[in-house]
Amino acid sequence: MGIVFRQSVKGTIFVYTGLILGFITTGILFPRIYSPEQIGLLKIIVAYSSLISMVGTLGINGAIIRLFPWFRNDEKKHYGFLSLVLLVGFAGFLLTTFLLLIFKPALLSSALQKSPLVAKYFNYLIILVFFQIFFTILDNYYTALYNSVHGTFLREVFQRVLIIIFIGLFFFDILNFDQFVILYVAALCLPTLYITLTLIKENQFSLSTDFKHIDRQMAFSIASVSLFSILNGFSLLVIQNIDVIMINSMVGLDFAGIYSICFFFGVVISMPSRSLSRIANVLSADAWKNNDLVTIKEIYYRSCLTLFIIASLLFLGVWANINNIFRITGPEYMKGKWVVFFIALGSLIDMATGANSSIFGTSAYYRIQTYFLLLLVVMIIAANIILIPLLGITGAAIGSAGALTLLNLMRFLFLYYKFKLQPYNIKFLYVILIGVISYIISAVIPEMKNLIADILLRSSVVTLLFFIPVYLLKISEDITARTDDVLRFLKIKK
């Protein structure tokens, strides 16, 4: 289990570093350096390439994680597994390219006509789709080899650092816009080359075509898992975007903008789960292959407790600084104060359920996970239809958080019913109690005129009041062990 915590910590650091770099790029540099049309071009290329490449993988990324344990064998080069998934990816690329060229006139004359530059750079979209399809496949393959952080670093940090460098070259007139677009696309493609070279260096890039390991039952499993992986991907896309779409249509574009910004501050709390889920997927798949319920139980319990502690601290940090958040964004965003609260609360509850999605999705009941996600889509739409007219954007946040909580409740009940998995104990109540006390004390601190000083003071108080009791009471083995490592590194503890 140590590998889960170590890689999730590293991955979380990369995710939040990427978050900061993304904010610098999108929130500060782009609006000050590029025209709205130029920014629109870059956003459209990325958005469409991401959507198309998701289809282009033909869902094989889901099969990589769930079924690789049946192929894992270094001596046999994993029975040609990499060749198989690359062939599927290439087939998906040919299919999506064919469809893109067929529908190119319609795309350029309708949805994309708002940015005339798109026609000029349309072929770059095909290049990006190619590299994103194969990055997704190779990243998942590398994750299946127990390295989940490399791809996170490449996507969240390496890629964004390159983009910032290229923005600087454009700003100082070393590049014109055409050259910048070429280098921007190159920055999005380079992670694929980097991870390919890494796999070759580690002797894990084999194009062996030993497909004798794939019998009729395995072929059916690959096709089934891939199909449901595509359905999962589309469901998640709808879940991530439906709130803003419905708010825009029901109460206006300005409220959609406010909701988007406030939603960001609320969902920041759940970002550590992105790193954990990548490695938890692999370990859970291995455990299910061996019918190792002891390992599954350990992953479930320790991920729930550790993520709940991390999420509680982040929740406290966000809500203790809620007024400071709107001092940064501007008072017009105060309408979304309770959006931040309810989205953050939903994220906290989601984190408290740990690796339940990984455990569920890699089990023999992965299809039911898809049905739950489709049901979640229906629940969010229904909740928005009812709550947005009554409570505006706060209603959308309540509906989203409520639907996510209900989804996790269904997962919990199913895992308990089928496998008697129940990860919660008295330690979770200790965390809640420590969190409430920490917030009450931080809330009485008078607001300081200096924004930075106020953020630092409140954040420090909350962190110390929350973390010290958690550490001293040894509530989480993983957090205690990693803290001890840091203290020994700083030579504070022997």
C-alpha positions in Angstrom: 0.0 0.0 0.0 3.0 2.3 0.4 3.2 2.6 -3.4 -0.3 4.0 -3.5 0.5 6.8 -1.0 3.9 7.6 -2.4 2.7 7.9 -6.0 -0.5 9.7 -5.1 1.6 12.3 -3.1 4.0 12.8 -6.1 1.1 12.9 -8.5 -0.8 15.4 -6.3 2.3 17.7 -6.2 2.4 17.6 -10.0 -1.3 18.2 -10.4 -1.2 21.3 -8.2 2.0 22.5 -9.8 0.2 22.1 -13.1 -2.8 23.9 -11.7 -0.6 26.9 -10.9 1.1 26.9 -14.2 -2.3 26.6 -16.0 -3.5 29.6 -14.1 -0.5 31.6 -15.1 -1.0 30.6 -18.7 -4.7 30.9 -19.0 -5.6 33.4 -16.4 -2.6 35.9 -16.7 -0.6 35.5 -19.9 -3.2 34.6 -22.6 -5.5 37.5 -21.9 -2.7 40.0 -21.9 -0.7 38.8 -24.9 -3.2 37.3 -27.4 -6.3 38.5 -29.0 -9.6 36.8 -28.2 -9.7 35.2 -31.6 -6.2 33.7 -31.1 -7.1 32.4 -27.7 -10.3 30.9 -29.2 -8.2 29.1 -31.8 -6.0 27.5 -29.2 -8.9 26.5 -26.9 -10.9 25.0 -29.8 -7.9 23.0 -31.1 -7.3 21.5 -27.6 -11.0 21.0 -26.8 -11.8 19.2 -30.1 -8.6 17.1 -30.1 -9.3 15.9 -26.6 -12.9 14.9 -27.4 -12.0 13.2 -30.7 -9.0 11.4 -29.2 -11.2 10.0 -26.5 -13.3 8.4 -29.2 -10.1 7.5 -31.1 -8.8 5.2 -28.4 -11.9 3.1 -28.9 -12.0 2.6 -25.2 -8.9 0.5 -25.1 -7.5 2.6 -22.2 -10.0 1.1 -19.9 -9.1 -2.4 -21.1 -5.4 -1.7 -20.4 -5.9 -1.1 -16.7 -8.4 -3.8 -16.1 -7.0 -6.7 -18.2 -3.3 -6.1 -18.2 -2.8 -8.3 -15.1 -3.7 -11.3 -17.3 -0.9 -10.4 -19.7 1.8 -9.3 -17.2 4.9 -11.3 -17.9 8.3 -9.6 -18.5 9.9 -12.6 -20.0 7.2 -13.0 -22.6 7.1 -9.3 -23.3 3.5 -9.3 -21.9 2.4 -11.5 -24.7 2.4 -8.7 -27.2 -0.1 -6.6 -25.2 1.5 -3.3 -26.2 1.3 -4.1 -29.9 -2.3 -5.0 -29.5 -3.4 -1.8 -27.8 -1.2 0.3 -30.3 -3.0 -1.4 -33.2 -6.4 -0.6 -31.7 -5.2 3.0 -31.2 -4.0 3.2 -34.8 -7.4 1.9 -36.1 -9.1 4.5 -33.9 -6.9 7.2 -35.4 -7.7 6.1 -39.0 -11.4 6.1 -38.1 -11.5 9.5 -36.5 -9.3 11.0 -39.3 -11.7 9.7 -41.9 -14.7 11.1 -40.0 -12.9 14.4 -39.5 -12.2 14.8 -43.2 -15.7 13.8 -44.1 -17.3 16.3 -41.7 -14.6 19.0 -42.2 -16.9 21.3 -44.4 -19.7 21.1 -41.9 -17.4 21.8 -38.9 -15.8 24.8 -40.5 -19.2 26.2 -41.7 -21.0 25.8 -38.3 -19.6 25.4 -34.9 -16.0 26.5 -35.8 -16.9 29.5 -38.1 -16.7 31.9 -35.1 -13.0 31.6 -35.4 -11.8 31.9 -39.0 -8.3 30.9 -38.0 -9.5 27.4 -37.4 -9.8 26.7 -41.2 -6.1 27.7 -41.5 -4.9 25.4 -38.8 -7.4 22.6 -39.2 -4.9 20.0 -40.1 -3.0 20.6 -36.8 -6.1 19.1 -35.2 -5.4 15.7 -37.0 -1.8 15.8 -35.7 -2.9 16.5 -32.1 -5.5 13.7 -32.2 -2.8 11.2 -33.3 -0.4 12.1 -30.5 -3.1 12.4 -27.8 -4.5 9.0 -28.7 -1.1 7.4 -28.3 -0.2 9.4 -25.2 -3.4 8.1 -23.5 -2.6 4.5 -24.5 1.1 4.7 -23.5 0.4 6.5 -20.3 -2.2 3.9 -19.2 0.3 1.2 -20.2 3.0 2.8 -18.1 0.6 3.1 -15.2 -0.2 -0.6 -15.5 3.5 -1.1 -15.0 3.2 0.6 -11.6 4.3 4.1 -12.7 1.4 6.5 -12.5 3.3 9.7 -11.9 5.4 10.0 -15.1 2.4 10.7 -17.3 1.0 13.2 -14.8 4.3 15.1 -14.7 4.5 15.2 -18.5 0.9 16.4 -19.0 0.6 18.7 -16.0 4.1 20.2 -15.7 6.5 19.5 -18.6 3.9 20.4 -21.2 2.8 23.6 -19.5 6.4 24.8 -18.8 7.1 24.5 -22.6 4.0 26.5 -23.4 5.0 29.3 -21.0 8.5 29.4 -22.6 6.9 29.6 -26.1 4.6 32.4 -24.9 7.7 34.3 -23.7 9.3 33.9 -27.1 6.2 35.2 -28.8 5.9 38.1 -26.4 9.5 39.3 -27.2 8.8 39.0 -30.9 11.2 36.1 -31.4 8.2 34.1 -32.8 5.3 35.2 -34.9 1.9 33.7 -34.2 2.2 31.0 -36.9 5.4 29.8 -35.4 3.9 30.0 -31.9 1.0 27.8 -33.0 3.4 25.2 -34.4 5.4 25.2 -31.2 2.2 25.1 -29.1 1.1 22.0 -30.9 4.6 20.6 -30.5 4.4 21.1 -26.8 1.2 19.1 -26.7 2.7 16.3 -28.8 6.2 16.0 -27.1 4.9 14.1 -24.0 4.0 11.2 -26.3 7.5 11.1 -27.7 9.0 11.5 -24.2 7.0 8.6 -22.7 7.8 6.4 -25.7 11.5 7.0 -25.2 11.2 6.3 -21.5 9.5 2.9 -22.2 12.2 2.1 -24.7 14.9 3.0 -22.2 13.3 0.8 -19.6 13.0 -2.1 -22.0 9.2 -2.0 -21.8 8.5 -1.0 -25.4 8.0 -4.3 -27.2 6.2 -4.7 -30.6 6.0 -8.4 -30.2 2.8 -9.8 -31.8 2.4 -12.9 -29.7 -1.4 -12.9 -29.7 -1.8 -16.6 -28.9 -2.6 -15.5 -25.3 -5.9 -13.9 -26.6 -8.6 -16.6 -26.8 -12.2 -16.0 -27.6 -13.1 -15.2 -24.0 -10.3 -12.7 -23.7 -11.2 -11.0 -27.0 -14.8 -10.7 -25.8 -13.6 -9.2 -22.5 -11.4 -6.6 -24.3 -14.3 -5.6 -26.5 -16.7 -5.4 -23.6 -14.5 -3.4 -21.3 -13.6 -1.0 -24.2 -17.2 -0.4 -25.0 -18.1 0.4 -21.4 -15.0 2.6 -21.1 -16.2 4.8 -24.0 -19.6 5.0 -22.3 -17.9 6.0 -19.0 -15.9 8.7 -20.8 -18.9 10.3 -22.4 -20.8 10.1 -19.2 -18.0 11.9 -17.4 -17.8 14.6 -20.1 -21.6 15.3 -19.7 -21.3 15.3 -15.9 -18.4 17.8 -16.1 -20.1 20.2 -18.5 -23.9 19.9 -18.0 -24.2 22.4 -15.1 -22.7 25.3 -17.1 -24.7 24.4 -20.2 -28.0 24.4 -18.2 -27.2 27.5 -16.2 -26.4 29.3 -19.5 -29.7 28.3 -21.0 -31.8 28.9 -17.8 -30.4 32.0 -16.1 -27.8 33.5 -18.5 -24.2 33.5 -19.6 -23.0 35.8 -16.8 -24.1 33.3 -14.2 -22.5 30.5 -16.1 -19.2 32.4 -15.9 -19.6 33.0 -12.1 -20.5 29.3 -11.6 -17.5 28.1 -13.6 -15.0 30.1 -11.5 -16.6 29.2 -8.2 -16.9 25.5 -9.2 -13.2 25.5 -9.8 -12.4 26.6 -6.2 -14.8 23.9 -4.9 -13.5 21.0 -7.0 -9.8 21.8 -6.2 -10.4 19.7 -3.1 -10.9 16.5 -5.0 -7.7 16.8 -7.2 -5.6 14.5 -5.0 -7.9 11.6 -5.9 -6.9 11.9 -9.5 -3.4 10.8 -8.6 -4.4 8.1 -6.3 -7.0 6.6 -8.6 -4.3 6.0 -11.3 -2.2 3.6 -9.2 -5.2 2.3 -7.3 -6.7 1.1 -10.6 -3.7 -1.0 -11.3 -3.3 -2.5 -7.8 -7.1 -3.2 -7.7 -7.0 -4.9 -11.0 -4.1 -7.1 -9.9 -5.9 -8.0 -6.6 -9.2 -8.9 -8.4 -7.3 -11.1 -10.8 -5.9 -13.0 -7.7 -9.3 -12.8 -5.9 -7.3 -11.1 -3.1 -10.0 -9.4 -1.0 -7.5 -8.7 1.8 -5.6 -6.3 -0.5 -8.8 -4.8 -1.9 -10.0 -4.2 1.7 -6.7 -2.5 2.6 -6.7 -0.3 -0.5 -10.3 0.7 0.3 -9.8 1.5 3.9 -6.5 3.3 3.7 -7.5 5.3 0.6 -10.7 6.4 2.3 -9.0 7.5 5.5 -6.0 9.2 3.9 -8.0 11.0 1.2 -10.6 12.1 3.8 -7.9 13.7 6.0 -6.3 15.5 3.0 -9.7 16.6 1.7 -10.8 17.8 5.1 -7.7 20.0 5.4 -8.2 21.4 1.9 -11.9 22.0 2.6 -11.0 23.9 5.8 -8.4 25.9 3.9 -10.9 26.9 1.2 -13.7 27.8 3.5 -11.6 29.6 6.0 -10.4 31.8 3.1 -13.7 32.1 1.4 -13.8 35.9 1.7 -10.2 36.1 0.5 -11.2 34.1 -2.5 -13.7 36.8 -3.5 -11.2 39.5 -2.7 -9.1 37.9 -5.5 -11.9 37.2 -8.0 -13.8 40.4 -7.4 -17.1 41.1 -5.5 -19.3 40.2 -8.5 -18.5 36.6 -7.8 -19.9 36.7 -4.3 -23.1 35.3 -5.8 -21.3 32.0 -6.0 -20.2 31.8 -2.4 -22.5 28.8 -1.7 -21.5 27.3 -5.0 -18.0 27.0 -3.6 -19.3 25.5 -0.3 -21.6 22.8 -1.8 -19.2 21.8 -4.6 -16.4 21.6 -2.0 -18.7 19.5 0.3 -19.5 17.2 -2.5 -15.8 16.8 -3.3 -15.1 16.1 0.4 -17.7 13.3 0.5 -16.3 12.0 -2.8 -12.8 11.9 -1.3 -14.1 10.2 1.8 -15.1 7.2 -0.3 -11.5 6.7 -1.4 -10.7 4.3 -4.2 -14.3 2.9 -4.5 -14.5 3.8 -8.2 -11.2 2.0 -8.9 -12.2 -1.0 -6.9 -15.7 -1.1 -8.6 -14.4 -0.4 -12.1 -11.8 -3.1 -12.1 -14.1 -5.8 -10.6 -16.2 -8.2 -12.6 -19.1 -5.7 -12.0 -17.6 -2.9 -14.0 -20.7 -2.6 -16.2 -22.8 -1.7 -13.2 -20.3 1.2 -12.6 -21.3 2.5 -16.1 -25.0 2.2 -15.3 -24.4 4.2 -12.1 -22.7 7.0 -14.1 -25.5 7.1 -16.6 -27.9 7.3 -13.8 -25.9 10.2 -12.3 -26.2 12.1 -15.6 -30.0 11.7 -15.3 -30.0 12.8 -11.7 -27.9 15.9 -12.3 -30.1 17.0 -15.2 -33.3 16.4 -13.1 -31.9 18.2 -10.1 -30.9 21.2 -12.2 -34.3 21.4 -13.8 -35.9 21.6 -10.3 -33.3 23.5 -8.3 -31.9 26.2 -10.8 -35.3 28.0 -11.1 -35.6 27.9 -7.3 -32.1 28.7 -6.1 -30.1 29.8 -9.2 -26.5 28.7 -9.4 -26.6 27.6 -5.8 -29.3 25.1 -6.8 -27.0 23.7 -9.5 -24.3 23.2 -7.0 -26.6 21.5 -4.5 -27.9 19.2 -7.3 -24.4 18.3 -8.5 -23.1 17.6 -4.9 -26.2 15.7 -4.0 -26.1 13.5 -7.1 -22.3 12.8 -6.6 -23.1 11.9 -3.0 -25.9 9.5 -4.1 -23.5 7.9 -6.6 -21.0 7.2 -3.9 -23.7 5.9 -1.6 -24.7 3.4 -4.3 -21.1 2.3 -4.8 -20.7 1.9 -1.0 -23.9 -0.1 -0.7 -23.0 -2.3 -3.7 -19.5 -3.1 -2.4 -20.8 -3.8 1.0 -23.6 -6.0 -0.3 -21.4 -8.0 -2.7 -18.1 -8.2 -0.8 -18.8 -7.0 2.8 -16.4 -4.1 2.3 -16.8 -1.4 4.9 -13.9 1.0 5.4 -15.3 3.4 8.1 -14.5 3.5 11.8 -14.1 5.9 14.8 -11.0 7.5 13.2 -13.3 9.3 10.7 -15.2 10.9 13.6 -11.9 12.1 15.1 -11.0 13.8 11.8 -14.4 15.5 11.7 -14.1 16.7 15.3 -10.6 18.0 14.8 -11.7 19.8 11.6 -14.7 21.5 13.3 -12.6 22.7 16.2 -9.9 24.0 13.8 -12.4 25.9 11.7 -14.1 27.5 14.8 -10.8 28.8 16.1 -9.7 30.1 12.7 -13.1 31.8 12.1 -12.5 34.2 15.1 -9.4 35.7 13.6 -10.1 39.3 12.6 -9.7 40.0 8.8 -6.5 41.7 7.9 -6.3 44.5 5.3 -3.3 42.8 3.6 -4.7 40.0 1.5 -1.5 37.9 1.3 -0.9 38.2 5.1 -4.5 37.2 5.9 -4.3 34.1 3.6 -1.0 33.0 5.1 -2.2 33.5 8.7 -5.6 31.7 8.3 -4.0 28.9 6.3 -1.2 28.4 8.7 -3.6 28.4 11.7 -5.9 25.9 10.1 -3.1 23.6 9.0 -1.4 23.5 12.4 -4.6 23.1 14.4 -5.7 20.3 12.1 -2.5 18.5 11.2 -0.8 18.3 14.5 -3.6 16.4 16.3 -3.9 14.1 13.2 -0.2 13.3 13.4 0.1 13.0 17.1 -2.9 10.7 17.3 -1.5 8.6 14.5 -4.9 8.5 12.7 -3.4 7.6 9.4 -0.5 5.2 9.0 0.4 6.6 5.6 0.4 10.3 6.7 2.3 9.5 9.9 5.0 7.5 8.1 5.5 10.2 5.4 5.6 12.9 8.0 8.2 11.0 10.0 10.2 10.7 6.8 10.1 14.5 6.3 11.0 15.1 9.9 14.0 12.8 9.7 15.1 14.5 6.5 14.9 17.8 8.3 16.7 16.1 11.2 13.9 17.0 13.6 13.3 13.4 14.5 15.6 10.4 14.7 
